[in-house]
Amino acid sequence: MSRQQFAEYMMKCLTFSKLKGIVEAPKSKSIQQRVLICNFLSGRELVVDNPIISDDVIIVLNSLIHFNSCNEFYMGESGFALRVLPIIFSAFREKNIFKLSHSLSKRPYLNELQEIGLSIEVVSDEDVVILNCSGSIYSGEFEIDCSKTSQSLTALLMILPIMSQDSKIRVKNLQSEPYINLTIEILKSYNITITRSNFNEFYIPGNQKYSKLYDYDECDWSGASFLISAAAIASEESIVISGLRQNPSQADYSITELLKKSNVKFSQRTDSFEVFKSKIESFEFDFADCPDLVPAIIPIAINSNEICYLNNVNRLIFKESNRIESLILEYAKLGISIKQDGKSLIVKPGKIKSGLVDPHNDHRIAMSLAVSALKVSETICISNPQCVSKSYPGFWNDIIKIGANVNE
């Protein structure tokens, strides 16, 4: 059986559904990855207190566990691991080898690693791309461009505190600022101090020691955004998502502002979030700091009353797939018009039709299509549905739990 035949054999098919009940939000992979690195730097045990672990978290966990016994690490499809671990590991060992899939190698990373002083030799073969990474990170002054990703900045903020001298980082074109705020908040929980001045300058005192002060563990607004979207368009009355706390440090917490703009009714409590079926109004929203939200918002946009404008989505081309192309192509198969206009997507609401769609091995595209399928009058089949395990392995079980009609 070919890979394509296997993907089609493993399809998930969805039909019209009415959702109800309570579902627990998934754990945040962004937080879990950062906490694992903090534990590594503090000498603590490397464990994940969660029975359902995403692929990206497993990649980071395995790399950290095996750091002392080998110098070759598999990055899989994790952009975070690719941009962060070479910087972290270079503080302890001058030469490391990283293996990544061909699709991951197409995402931007080389300039980000080279501009902070690492030397990268790229070797490609039929199965994987191999990065021979050499060089060491020392304290000092850095100037980096974060126009495509802020993850190299995250790595520096995590590793520079343990250096012998103080450091300063000047940042140009900072994107995804909430992720940097999240990193700094997690570092505080390990008694690490970072000072920020002039908006884009970071001062990092040296000779700090990682010492855990309290647990930093939260559920994930990124994963929960698909549950929120499903509730808004397909609930009988409402869906309660437990475990979600108010935390603007998570970039995708900004979905709450979008819900207000689109007239989606919700109720927020200390540790839960209830979303009511709503008459959705058209909206215009800036996704510069939260591009991962875009796939989750598409189902809301196509069920609105007028055309919606999703602005500053240009970084979507650097994800697991070119998400702009993937969204336009796959939704066109379902009769939905999404057009690109510069850095914006223009989404025309419409009645979704049945069809077979391909998520392009992209977890968020698969979940977006699955949520939209809850409103189809016949059936939508999604190939390669297991790709959701990259960030949200429990997604299919969770939407079935609240009433989604899903068949294999």
URDA-V678823 format. One line per field, one symbol per residue. phi: phi as a letter, one per 20 degrees, with the letter a starting at -180 (. if undefined). Layout:
phi = ???
//
This chain:
phi = .ffffffffefddccgcceaoccefffefffgfffgfffffenffecceafddfgfffgfgffffegfdbcdceeldeffffedfgfffffdbfcbccdcfffffeefbffffffdoedcddcdcfecdddedcpcecfqdcccddfdbdfffgfffeefgeffcfcccdddlfdlggffffgffffgfdmddcddblmcccdcfelecfbfeafdbcfdffffffffffffdcefcacddenedfbffegeffgffffffemeebcddgcbbdddgceedfbcbedgebfffggfeggfffdeebfddddldffffdegcffffffffffffdndeccecmecdddefaefdfrdccflldgfffffffffffdffdbdddflfffffgcbfegfffffgeofeccd
//
